Amino acid sequence: MKYKVKDISEINISNISKKDNFSIINYLDTSNITEGFIDEIKNLVVGKDKIPSRAKRKVKENDIIISTVRPNLKHYGIIKKPYENLIVSTGFAVISPKQEVNPDYLYWYLTQPKITDYLSAIAESSTTTYPSITSNVIAELEIDLPDRKTQDEIANLLSSLNDKYKLNIEMNNTIDAMAEVIFKRWFIDFDFPNAEGHPYKSSGGKLIESEVGYLPEGWTIKNIDEAAETVSKGTTPTKKDIDTALDPPSVKFIKVKDITDIGEIGDNLEKIPRSVHEGKLKRSILMKGDILYSIAGTIGRISYVNGDLNNSNTNQAVGFIRLKDKYDFGLVYNYLKTKGAQQYIDSKIVQAVQANVSLGTLKSIRFPYPTKDVLNNFNNLYMPLFLMKESNYRENQKLINIRNTLLPRVMNGETYGEISREEVKNVY
């Protein structure tokens, strides 16, 4: 049976008032949640901290929040285990499902791509300062609601996929934290294991003065230019290049916006024709193992080209480093993420129409280069972690594909029983 969202939920029903008398609030802004992942909740002391004027909407367990500004950015989620006094921005529509509706089912329905595209189209046609919709647009959406048992089955299937996806993200965050600790201990603090397995520097290991400070005996200083076979950047094809190509877009094209703060590259990449890729953009054809570094706009985002992105391309805001020796990858990739490397880059930023750093600056970054034994031992420790993270990433890509395949089918009326378990069992 078809219902409107307003018939099966309540929208924006609870706002804070003077009667609440909160001493603290936990505030979630629209920019701090994307596709269900929260990156920050601000803990604010009432009477001490400045409380944003938009911090007004109360939320509870299983409330669905969807940003009404730029819906295409996917700032939405469903509240699970809310913080005490959790308040969200008035930039969210807060949808509180009624008893007869499975909250997760409604969440998956409202956040499926076709709904996001619909809301985005309305937002783009608005006359407001920013592309936006009103909560009423969501309230008027129609949903074909199956019986509660079917809702529960579909919600459980989709949520199980999402739970596995989130678990992989959490595992990768833990791996990143472990790698950062290991790298700092070995290459910043110089407390890598010595021949007896004891921390080198802390155990009195010999340090030799160099042009950049003291280094363990046998170590040298290299710069990126010395370690690299190629340091270059991409090119943006013109509209004419794309429009006049005889072949369809088929080659993945990476932009800075595709690289997350934690170095992952999204799956929704633009594509360019292969003729353009192999013609005008041939100098920026990327290869597996290339290190990517954003050099314009949002500077300092770091990633790498995995097997799925081999033979892709990129634009002029992304620099890439192709190393002479693949065994230097872990060392260079992790050093570029250190505070010292980031501070050096920050000091060289040119403020223009768009802030940028030159390839020359990227080439000039210097890093400590260890003895062969130390590098081999580091790779033996680091690479299994790196490969585990890669495996989790690939599994998440598979999960996304399965979810995106199943979602429109179950939301368009295909019964749960018609979906083969073979389509999901391989991800577990």
C-alpha positions in Angstrom: 0.0 0.0 0.0 1.2 3.5 -0.8 1.7 6.1 1.9 3.2 9.5 2.1 6.2 9.8 4.5 4.1 12.2 6.7 1.5 9.5 7.2 3.9 7.0 8.7 6.2 9.3 10.6 6.4 12.6 12.5 8.8 15.3 11.2 10.7 17.9 13.3 8.4 17.3 16.3 10.8 18.2 19.1 13.0 21.3 19.6 14.9 22.4 22.7 13.3 25.1 24.8 14.0 26.9 28.1 12.2 24.2 30.0 15.0 21.7 29.1 17.5 23.5 31.2 20.5 21.6 29.8 23.9 22.1 31.3 25.6 20.5 28.3 24.5 19.6 24.8 26.1 17.2 22.3 25.7 18.9 18.9 25.7 17.3 15.5 26.0 19.7 12.5 25.0 18.7 8.9 28.7 18.6 7.8 29.6 16.0 10.5 27.7 13.1 9.2 27.9 11.5 5.7 26.0 8.3 4.7 25.5 7.4 8.3 29.1 8.0 9.4 29.6 10.6 12.1 33.0 12.2 12.2 32.4 14.7 15.1 29.9 15.5 17.8 30.6 18.8 19.6 30.3 18.7 23.4 29.2 22.2 24.4 28.8 23.6 27.9 25.8 25.8 28.1 26.7 29.3 29.4 30.4 28.8 28.6 30.6 27.7 25.0 29.0 29.5 22.1 25.9 27.5 21.1 25.2 27.6 17.4 21.9 29.2 16.6 20.9 26.2 14.5 21.4 23.8 17.5 17.7 23.2 18.2 16.4 19.9 17.1 16.1 17.0 19.6 16.6 13.5 18.4 16.1 10.0 19.8 16.8 6.4 19.0 15.9 5.5 15.4 15.2 9.0 14.3 16.3 9.6 10.7 18.1 12.8 9.9 18.5 14.1 6.3 20.2 17.4 5.5 17.9 19.8 3.6 20.9 21.7 2.1 22.6 20.1 -0.9 21.1 16.6 -0.6 23.6 15.4 -3.1 26.3 15.5 -0.4 24.5 12.7 1.4 24.6 14.2 4.9 22.2 11.8 6.4 22.0 9.0 8.9 19.8 7.1 11.5 20.4 7.7 15.2 21.5 4.6 17.1 22.6 4.8 20.7 22.3 8.6 20.9 24.5 10.6 23.2 22.9 12.3 26.2 21.3 15.6 25.2 22.0 15.0 21.5 20.9 18.0 19.5 21.1 18.4 15.7 21.1 21.3 13.4 17.9 22.8 12.0 19.6 22.1 8.7 18.3 18.5 9.2 14.8 17.2 8.6 14.3 14.8 11.6 11.9 12.0 10.7 10.5 9.9 13.6 9.0 6.7 12.3 5.7 5.5 13.8 5.2 2.1 15.4 4.0 0.3 12.3 7.2 1.2 10.3 10.6 -0.5 10.7 12.9 2.6 11.1 15.8 0.9 9.2 13.5 0.1 6.3 12.3 3.7 6.1 15.9 4.9 6.4 17.1 2.7 3.5 14.1 3.8 1.4 14.7 7.5 2.0 18.4 7.3 1.3 18.4 5.2 -1.9 20.0 6.9 -4.9 16.8 7.6 -6.8 15.4 9.5 -3.8 18.6 11.4 -3.3 18.7 12.3 -7.0 15.1 13.5 -6.8 15.7 15.7 -3.7 18.9 17.1 -5.3 17.0 18.0 -8.5 14.4 19.9 -6.4 17.2 21.6 -4.4 19.0 22.7 -7.6 15.8 24.4 -8.8 15.3 26.3 -5.6 15.7 30.1 -5.4 17.6 30.0 -2.0 21.2 31.0 -1.6 22.2 27.3 -1.5 20.5 24.4 -3.2 18.0 23.2 -0.6 14.7 21.7 0.0 12.1 22.1 2.8 11.2 19.3 5.2 7.8 19.3 3.5 9.3 17.9 0.3 10.4 14.8 2.3 7.0 14.6 4.0 5.2 14.4 0.7 7.4 11.6 -0.7 5.4 8.4 -1.5 6.5 5.0 -0.3 5.1 1.6 -1.2 5.1 0.1 2.3 5.0 -3.8 2.5 3.8 -5.6 5.6 5.9 -5.4 8.7 7.4 -8.9 8.4 8.7 -8.0 4.9 10.0 -4.7 6.1 11.9 -6.4 8.9 13.5 -9.0 6.6 14.6 -6.3 4.0 15.9 -4.0 6.8 17.8 -6.8 8.4 19.4 -7.8 5.1 20.5 -4.2 4.2 21.5 -3.4 7.7 23.7 -6.5 8.0 25.6 -5.4 4.8 26.0 -2.0 6.3 27.2 -3.3 9.7 29.9 -5.3 7.9 30.8 -2.2 5.9 31.1 -0.2 9.1 33.2 -2.9 10.8 35.7 -2.9 7.9 35.9 0.9 8.2 36.6 0.6 11.9 39.2 -2.1 11.3 40.9 0.1 8.7 41.0 3.0 11.1 42.6 0.8 13.7 45.1 -0.4 11.1 45.9 3.2 10.2 46.5 4.1 13.9 48.8 1.0 14.3 50.8 1.9 11.2 51.2 5.5 12.4 52.5 4.4 15.7 54.9 1.9 14.2 56.2 4.4 11.6 56.8 7.1 14.2 58.6 4.7 16.5 60.9 3.5 13.7 61.5 6.5 11.5 60.9 9.6 13.8 62.0 8.3 17.2 64.5 5.8 15.7 63.5 3.1 18.2 63.3 0.3 15.6 64.5 -3.1 16.9 68.2 -3.4 16.9 70.1 -6.7 16.3 69.1 -7.9 19.8 65.5 -6.8 19.3 65.8 -3.8 21.7 64.7 -0.2 20.8 67.7 1.2 18.9 67.9 4.8 20.2 66.6 4.0 23.7 69.2 1.3 24.0 72.1 3.6 23.1 72.2 3.1 19.4 74.8 5.3 17.7 73.5 8.5 16.0 75.4 10.4 13.4 75.0 14.1 12.8 73.6 15.0 9.4 72.5 18.1 7.6 69.0 17.7 9.0 69.9 16.4 12.5 71.0 13.1 14.0 70.4 9.8 12.1 71.1 6.2 13.1 74.4 4.9 11.8 74.2 3.9 8.2 71.1 5.9 7.4 71.0 8.7 4.8 68.7 11.5 3.7 66.8 11.3 0.4 64.3 13.5 -1.2 61.3 12.5 -3.2 63.0 13.3 -6.5 65.8 10.9 -5.8 63.4 8.1 -4.9 61.0 8.6 -7.7 61.0 7.5 -11.3 58.4 10.2 -12.1 56.8 13.1 -10.2 54.0 14.6 -12.2 50.4 15.8 -12.2 47.3 15.3 -14.2 45.4 17.4 -16.7 41.8 18.3 -17.1 40.3 17.5 -20.5 38.3 20.3 -22.1 34.6 19.9 -22.7 35.4 19.8 -26.4 37.8 16.9 -25.8 35.0 14.9 -24.2 32.2 15.9 -26.5 34.1 15.2 -29.7 35.5 11.8 -28.6 34.0 8.9 -30.6 34.2 6.4 -27.7 32.1 6.5 -24.5 33.6 7.5 -21.1 35.1 4.4 -19.7 38.3 5.3 -17.8 38.2 6.4 -14.1 39.2 10.0 -13.5 40.3 11.0 -10.0 39.8 14.4 -8.5 40.8 15.8 -5.1 37.1 15.6 -4.0 37.3 11.8 -4.5 40.1 11.4 -2.0 38.9 11.3 1.6 40.7 12.7 4.6 41.8 9.2 5.5 43.1 8.5 2.0 40.4 6.3 0.6 39.1 7.0 -2.9 35.3 6.9 -3.4 33.7 4.5 -5.8 31.6 7.1 -7.7 34.3 8.4 -9.9 33.8 10.4 -13.1 34.9 8.7 -16.3 36.6 10.0 -19.5 36.9 8.4 -23.0 39.8 6.1 -23.5 40.8 8.0 -26.6 41.3 11.1 -24.4 43.0 9.1 -21.7 45.6 7.6 -24.1 45.8 10.8 -26.2 45.8 14.3 -24.6 46.1 12.9 -21.0 48.7 10.2 -21.7 51.3 11.7 -19.5 49.1 11.3 -16.4 48.1 7.7 -16.9 48.3 6.2 -13.4 49.8 2.9 -12.5 49.3 0.6 -9.5 51.5 1.7 -6.7 51.5 5.4 -7.6 51.3 7.7 -4.6 48.7 10.5 -5.0 49.1 13.9 -3.3 46.6 16.8 -3.7 48.6 19.9 -4.7 45.7 22.4 -5.2 42.5 23.4 -3.5 42.4 21.1 -0.5 46.2 20.4 -0.2 47.8 17.4 1.4 45.3 14.6 0.8 47.2 11.4 0.3 46.2 8.2 -1.3 47.6 5.6 -3.7 46.6 3.7 -6.8 45.4 0.2 -6.1 44.7 -2.6 -8.6 41.2 -1.4 -9.2 42.5 2.1 -10.2 45.4 0.9 -12.4 45.3 2.6 -15.8 43.1 5.4 -14.5 43.8 9.2 -14.8 43.7 12.4 -12.8 43.5 16.1 -13.0 46.0 18.9 -12.4 45.1 19.3 -8.7 46.5 15.8 -8.0 50.2 15.1 -8.1 51.5 11.6 -8.4 54.8 9.9 -7.3 56.0 6.8 -9.1 58.8 5.3 -7.1 61.9 3.6 -8.7 61.8 0.8 -6.1 58.4 -0.6 -5.0 60.0 -1.5 -1.6 60.2 2.2 -0.8 56.4 2.5 -0.9 55.6 2.0 2.8 58.4 4.4 3.8 57.5 7.2 1.4 53.7 6.9 1.7 53.8 7.0 5.5 56.4 9.8 5.7 54.2 12.0 3.5 51.5 11.7 6.2 53.8 12.8 9.0 53.4 16.2 10.7 56.8 17.2 9.6 56.1 16.6 5.9 52.7 18.3 6.2 54.3 21.4 7.9 56.9 21.6 5.2 54.2 21.5 2.5 52.1 24.1 4.3 55.1 26.5 4.4 55.4 26.3 0.6 51.8 26.9 -0.3 51.3 29.6 -2.9 48.1 31.7 -2.3 46.6 32.4 -5.7 43.1 32.1 -7.1 43.4 28.5 -5.8 46.0 27.7 -3.2 48.6 25.3 -4.6 52.1 23.8 -4.2 54.4 23.1 -7.0 55.7 19.7 -8.1 59.1 21.1 -7.3 58.1 21.4 -3.7 56.8 17.8 -3.7 60.1 16.6 -5.2 62.1 18.5 -2.5 60.5 16.7 0.5 63.4 15.0 2.4 63.0 11.9 4.5 65.3 9.6 6.5 66.3 6.5 4.5 67.3 3.5 6.5 69.7 0.6 6.0 68.5 -2.3 3.8 67.9 -4.6 6.8 65.8 -2.0 8.7 63.7 -1.3 5.6 63.2 -5.0 5.0 62.1 -5.5 8.6 59.8 -2.6 8.4 58.1 -3.9 5.3 57.7 -7.3 6.8 55.8 -5.6 9.7 53.9 -3.0 7.7 52.9 -4.7 4.5 50.6 -7.4 6.1 48.7 -4.5 7.7 48.6 -2.7 4.4 47.3 -5.8 2.6 44.7 -6.4 5.3 43.5 -2.8 4.8 43.4 -3.4 1.0 41.3 -6.6 1.5 38.8 -4.7 3.7 38.6 -1.9 1.1 37.9 -4.4 -1.7 35.3 -6.2 0.4 33.6 -2.9 1.1 33.5 -2.1 -2.7 31.8 -5.5 -3.1 29.4 -4.7 -0.3 28.5 -1.3 -1.9 27.9 -3.1 -5.2 25.7 -5.7 -3.6 23.7 -3.1 -1.6 23.3 -0.9 -4.7 22.0 -3.9 -6.7 19.6 -5.1 -4.0 18.3 -1.8 -2.8 16.2 -0.8 -5.9 15.0 -4.4 -6.3 13.6 -4.7 -2.8 12.3 -1.1 -2.8 10.5 -1.7 -6.1 8.5 -4.6 -4.8 10.6 -7.6 -5.5 9.9 -9.9 -2.6 12.6 -10.9 -0.1 12.2 -14.6 -1.1 13.0 -13.8 -4.7 16.5 -12.6 -3.8 19.0 -15.4 -3.9 21.2 -15.9 -0.9 24.1 -16.5 -3.4 24.0 -12.7 -4.0 25.0 -11.9 -0.5 26.7 -14.9 1.1 30.1 -14.4 -0.4 30.7 -11.2 1.6 30.7 -13.1 4.9 
